[in-house]
Amino acid sequence: MRKANFEVPAEVIGGFSEKMLELGLNNSITGRTENDEIEIEVLYEKDESDQVDELEEYLDELISELEEQEEEEDDN
């Protein structure tokens, strides 16, 4: 069994959680970082590596969108 750890901003946890469910990945919340990001551990088999990669890319997209929104708010 392999393990991947994610640090997910609270603002995007809903979308991230939905994607984990959609991909059928075994996961658990393991804690919270100093920056209030939620720590999530995903356990997976080698044949699920593509799903974990997809989840990682999705999280990157969510974070990019969040940063863009914050920049727009700062500009106003």
KEFIFI-607387 format. One record per residue (C-alpha): residue number from 0; x, y, z. Coordinates in steps of 0.2 Angstrom, whole numbers, plus 5000, padded with zeros to 4 digits. Example, Ala and Ser with C-alpha at 12.3 -4.5 7.8 and 13.67 -1.06 7.14 Angstrom:
BEGIN
<pt><num>0</num><u>5062</u><v>4978</v><w>5039</w></pt>
<pt><num>1</num><u>5068</u><v>4995</v><w>5036</w></pt>
***
This chain:
BEGIN
<pt><num>0</num><u>5000</u><v>5000</v><w>5000</w></pt>
<pt><num>1</num><u>5006</u><v>5017</v><w>4996</w></pt>
<pt><num>2</num><u>5003</u><v>5034</v><w>5004</w></pt>
<pt><num>3</num><u>5001</u><v>5052</v><w>4998</w></pt>
<pt><num>4</num><u>4999</u><v>5067</v><w>5009</w></pt>
<pt><num>5</num><u>4990</u><v>5082</v><w>5005</w></pt>
<pt><num>6</num><u>4988</u><v>5099</v><w>5013</w></pt>
<pt><num>7</num><u>4972</u><v>5107</v><w>5008</w></pt>
<pt><num>8</num><u>4966</u><v>5125</v><w>5011</w></pt>
<pt><num>9</num><u>4950</u><v>5125</v><w>5021</w></pt>
<pt><num>10</num><u>4942</u><v>5136</v><w>5007</w></pt>
<pt><num>11</num><u>4943</u><v>5122</v><w>4994</w></pt>
<pt><num>12</num><u>4940</u><v>5106</v><w>5005</w></pt>
<pt><num>13</num><u>4923</u><v>5104</v><w>4998</w></pt>
<pt><num>14</num><u>4929</u><v>5102</v><w>4980</w></pt>
<pt><num>15</num><u>4944</u><v>5092</v><w>4985</w></pt>
<pt><num>16</num><u>4933</u><v>5080</v><w>4996</w></pt>
<pt><num>17</num><u>4920</u><v>5078</v><w>4981</w></pt>
<pt><num>18</num><u>4935</u><v>5073</v><w>4969</w></pt>
<pt><num>19</num><u>4942</u><v>5060</v><w>4982</w></pt>
<pt><num>20</num><u>4924</u><v>5052</v><w>4983</w></pt>
<pt><num>21</num><u>4923</u><v>5052</v><w>4964</w></pt>
<pt><num>22</num><u>4939</u><v>5044</v><w>4962</w></pt>
<pt><num>23</num><u>4935</u><v>5031</v><w>4976</w></pt>
<pt><num>24</num><u>4951</u><v>5034</v><w>4986</w></pt>
<pt><num>25</num><u>4954</u><v>5028</v><w>5004</w></pt>
<pt><num>26</num><u>4958</u><v>5043</v><w>5014</w></pt>
<pt><num>27</num><u>4958</u><v>5051</v><w>5031</w></pt>
<pt><num>28</num><u>4960</u><v>5068</v><w>5039</w></pt>
<pt><num>29</num><u>4976</u><v>5067</v><w>5049</w></pt>
<pt><num>30</num><u>4977</u><v>5085</v><w>5056</w></pt>
<pt><num>31</num><u>4979</u><v>5104</v><w>5053</w></pt>
<pt><num>32</num><u>4995</u><v>5114</v><w>5048</w></pt>
<pt><num>33</num><u>5001</u><v>5130</v><w>5056</w></pt>
<pt><num>34</num><u>4993</u><v>5139</v><w>5041</w></pt>
<pt><num>35</num><u>4976</u><v>5131</v><w>5044</w></pt>
<pt><num>36</num><u>4977</u><v>5119</v><w>5030</w></pt>
<pt><num>37</num><u>4969</u><v>5102</v><w>5032</w></pt>
<pt><num>38</num><u>4981</u><v>5087</v><w>5031</w></pt>
<pt><num>39</num><u>4974</u><v>5072</v><w>5022</w></pt>
<pt><num>40</num><u>4982</u><v>5055</v><w>5020</w></pt>
<pt><num>41</num><u>4977</u><v>5045</v><w>5005</w></pt>
<pt><num>42</num><u>4981</u><v>5026</v><w>5005</w></pt>
<pt><num>43</num><u>4981</u><v>5018</v><w>4988</w></pt>
<pt><num>44</num><u>4988</u><v>5003</v><w>4978</w></pt>
<pt><num>45</num><u>5000</u><v>5005</v><w>4963</w></pt>
<pt><num>46</num><u>4986</u><v>5003</v><w>4950</w></pt>
<pt><num>47</num><u>4977</u><v>5018</v><w>4958</w></pt>
<pt><num>48</num><u>4992</u><v>5030</v><w>4955</w></pt>
<pt><num>49</num><u>4983</u><v>5038</v><w>4940</w></pt>
<pt><num>50</num><u>4969</u><v>5043</v><w>4952</w></pt>
<pt><num>51</num><u>4981</u><v>5050</v><w>4964</w></pt>
<pt><num>52</num><u>4990</u><v>5060</v><w>4951</w></pt>
<pt><num>53</num><u>4973</u><v>5067</v><w>4945</w></pt>
<pt><num>54</num><u>4968</u><v>5072</v><w>4963</w></pt>
<pt><num>55</num><u>4985</u><v>5081</v><w>4964</w></pt>
<pt><num>56</num><u>4982</u><v>5090</v><w>4948</w></pt>
<pt><num>57</num><u>4964</u><v>5095</v><w>4954</w></pt>
<pt><num>58</num><u>4971</u><v>5102</v><w>4970</w></pt>
<pt><num>59</num><u>4984</u><v>5112</v><w>4961</w></pt>
<pt><num>60</num><u>4969</u><v>5119</v><w>4950</w></pt>
<pt><num>61</num><u>4959</u><v>5123</v><w>4966</w></pt>
<pt><num>62</num><u>4973</u><v>5132</v><w>4974</w></pt>
<pt><num>63</num><u>4977</u><v>5142</v><w>4958</w></pt>
<pt><num>64</num><u>4959</u><v>5148</v><w>4957</w></pt>
<pt><num>65</num><u>4959</u><v>5152</v><w>4976</w></pt>
<pt><num>66</num><u>4975</u><v>5163</v><w>4974</w></pt>
<pt><num>67</num><u>4967</u><v>5172</v><w>4958</w></pt>
<pt><num>68</num><u>4952</u><v>5176</v><w>4968</w></pt>
<pt><num>69</num><u>4962</u><v>5183</v><w>4983</w></pt>
<pt><num>70</num><u>4972</u><v>5193</v><w>4971</w></pt>
<pt><num>71</num><u>4956</u><v>5200</v><w>4963</w></pt>
<pt><num>72</num><u>4950</u><v>5205</v><w>4980</w></pt>
<pt><num>73</num><u>4966</u><v>5213</v><w>4985</w></pt>
<pt><num>74</num><u>4965</u><v>5224</v><w>4969</w></pt>
<pt><num>75</num><u>4948</u><v>5230</v><w>4974</w></pt>
***
